[in-house]
């Protein structure tokens, strides 16, 4: 669901602070798992990630704090699907701001990639795709339903505490009515991966000038944000609106005690982010 404010990484307050402070290292190992950086790339990527975290701490965390404060007020009363989607749109814009800031580093890295590294990336994609197919395409309808239900309940409990039987039933009904289409989602997943590999292969083969490189990579990013497949764009909009409506419906079914719990959880994250923003 889109509503959990970048997932809110709801794993406990200490975990959030530790994860944020270690974000450059965690991001490095994540990226290295796809590319297998050489020594020169490793040094540059580590420096770029450290600089990005410093920028994020100084310029972005204050906006997250403001959003958390607004969410605390929303959690005290019923909300509409439109209000939930407003939060999603806000979070999306913040994510795009991070992408824009990372562009120079990404362009610099792209010019140093090799075909061997693209082959490693393709193998990593294939491994992830195999796992995705196992969970959503090859699994039985019952298993997919139970997995989605389990994850939805877990997300709800991260924010509201224990979910009661009536709310579990509501979540089940939402999943049963969902327009989620595993095959369509998987097709777009593969399209994006193929697009990325083809674009980077062109960079590796031609080593374009800075203007051409920026144009090609920005086009790739735009196709990732807004698929060239009109049917998928329509599907994504349907799923997004569905997620907003589902969250609003679940929230409006919560008790006063659960809403108080949600406010307290968000307040704790607000304090965590304030502490992180104050660090140098």
N, C-alpha and C positions, 0 to 999 in steps of 0.2 A: 504493500500500500504506500501511496505517495506521501501520506500524512505524517510520517514519523520524522520529519525535519532532519533530512540526511540520515535517516535511521536513528538519529539521536545517540547512536552508539550506546544504547541503554544497557550497559554492562556493569554499572556500578560507578560511583563517582571517581574513586581512585583509578579505576581502569581507564576512564576517559582522560584524566590528566596524564597518566603514564603513556597512553597511546598517542596523545597529541604531541607530547614532548619527544616521543620516539618516531613520529611520523616520517621524517626524512629517511631514517634507516629502514622502516617498514616499507615505504614506497620504493626505496632503492631495491630491496630484495624482491619485491613484487615485479618490478620492471625487469630486473636481471633474470628472473625466471622465464621471461619471454624472449629476451634478446641475447643473454649471455655476453655481457659487456667485456671489452678488452680493458687493459689497464688504463689507457688514456681516457676512454669513455667513462670508466668507473669514477675516476677523479673528478671529471667535469660534471657528471650527473649528480654526484654527492654534493658538490659545491652548489649546483643549481637548485637542488632540493632544499638545501639549508637556507639559501637566499629566499626561496619561495615561502618557506615557513616563516621567516622573519617578516616578510611582506604581509603574509596572511595574519600573523599575530597582531601586527600594528594596524592594519587597515580593514580586515574582515571580521575579526572576533567582535568588535563593538557592534557591528550590524547583527551578528548572531545573538548577542545579548539583548539587543532591542527586540528582535523577533521573539525570543523566549519570554520576554516581559509581556508582549502582546498576547502570546499564546496562553499565558497564565490567566489572563482576563477572559479569554474565550472559553477556557476549560470550565469556568464557573457556571456557564449557562448553556442552553441548547445552541447548536450551530446549524448552519445550512450547508448544503453541498457546495454552493458558490463560495462560501467563506473558507471551506476546506481547500478548495482549488486555488484560492488566493494565496494561501500559505504555500502550496505546492509551486505556484508560479514564482513566488518570492525566492524560494529555495533554489529553483532552477536558474534564476537569474544570477544568484550568488555562485553557483557552480560554473556558469558560463564566464563569469568574471575571472575565476581561477584559470579557466582554459585560455582566455585571452592573455592573461599575465604570463602564462607558461609558454606562449608561442615562440618567443625568441630562442629559448632553450631547446624546444622541440625541433625547430628548424635547424639549429646547429647540430643536434644529435643526428637528425635524418641524413645530413651530408656525410656522416662518418660510418653509416651502416654498410654492411657487406651482404652479399647474397647468402653467405653461410648463416648469418644472423637472421635473415628473412626466412630461411629454411627452418631455423630453430623456432621462430615465431609461428610458422605454419604448423609445426608439430605440436606446439603448446595449444594452439587453437583447436586442433583435432582432438587432443586429449580432453579439453574442456567440453567440446561438442559431444563427445562420447558420453560424458557424465550427464550432460543436459538431456540428451536423448533417453538415457536410461531412466532419468527421473520423470520426464514428461511425455515422451513419445512412445517408448517401449513398455512403460509400466501400464498396468491395468487401470481402467477408469476408476476403480475403487481405490487403488494405491495413490493415484494422483490426487484424488479428492481428499483422502486422509492426510496426505503430506501437506497440501495447501491449507487444510483446516488446522492442522497442528501448528504450522507456521503463523497463521493468522491469530490463533489464540495466544501464542507465545508473544507476538508483538503487542497484542492488547494488554496482556498481563504486565509487560514491561512498563506500561504507562499507568494502568489503572489498578494494578494488583490483581487479586484473584478474580477470574471471570466466572459468573454464575451460570447455571444450567440454561436459563432463558437467553442469556447472551451468547452462549455456545450454540444454541439452536439458531439464533439469528445469524451468526457467522456461517453456519452450515447452509442456511437458506441463501445467503448471499453468494456463496461459492457455487451452489447448484444453479443459480440463475446467471452466473458470470458469463460474459462473452469472451473470456480467455480462450485463445486458439493456439495451442502448442505448435502446430504445424506452421502457422503464419508467423509466429514469433521466432521460430527456429529458422525459417527462410530468411527473415530480415537479419538475424544474427549472422548467418553465413554470408549474406550479401555484404554486410559491413566488413567482415573479415577479408573477403575477397577483394573488396574495394581498397582496403588499407594495404594489403600485400601488393596489389597491382600498382598503386600509386607510389609506394616505397621502392618497388622494383624499378620503376621508371627513374626515380631519383638516383638509385644505385648505378643504373646503366648510363645515365647522361650527365650526372653531377651538374644540374642546372644552375644558372645564375640566381642571385638572391631574389630578384623580382619574380622570376618564373617559379622558383621554389615556394615562395610565400603564396602565390596565386594558387598553385596546385594543392598545397596543404590546407589552405583555407577552404578550397572547394571540397576537399575530402571531409573536413570538419563539418561543413554545411550539410553535406549528404548524410553525415552521421546524425546530426541534430534533426534534420528534416529529410526523411527518406524520399528518394526519387519515385518510389512506388506509391502512387496515390491511394491504392487500396490499403496499404499498410498505414499510411498517415491517418486515414479515416478510422482504421481499427485502433490505432494508438489513442486517438482522441476519445473513442468510445470507452476504452479501458481506463483512461485517465479520469473521465467523468464518472465512471463506475466506481473507481477507487475513492473519489471524493464523496460520492453519495453513500458508499458503504461506511466510511469512517463517520460521517455525520450521523448516520442511522445508529451505529453502534454507540457513539458518544451520547446521543440523546436517550439511549436505553440504559445508561449508567446511573448508579445511585449517587446520592450526595457524598457519601463516604468515598466512593471511587473517584469522583471529580476532585475531591480534596486531595486524594492521593496523587492524582495527575498534576495538580498545581504544585504540590510539594516536590514531585520528581523534577518538574521543569525549573522550579526555583533552585534546586540543588545544582542543576546544570548551568543555570545562570551564574551562580556563585563560582562554579568551576571555571567557566569561561572568563569571568572577571579576574580570577587568580592567574589564569594562563595569559591573559592580555597584559597583565602587569609585569610578567616576567620578561627578562631581556635575553 
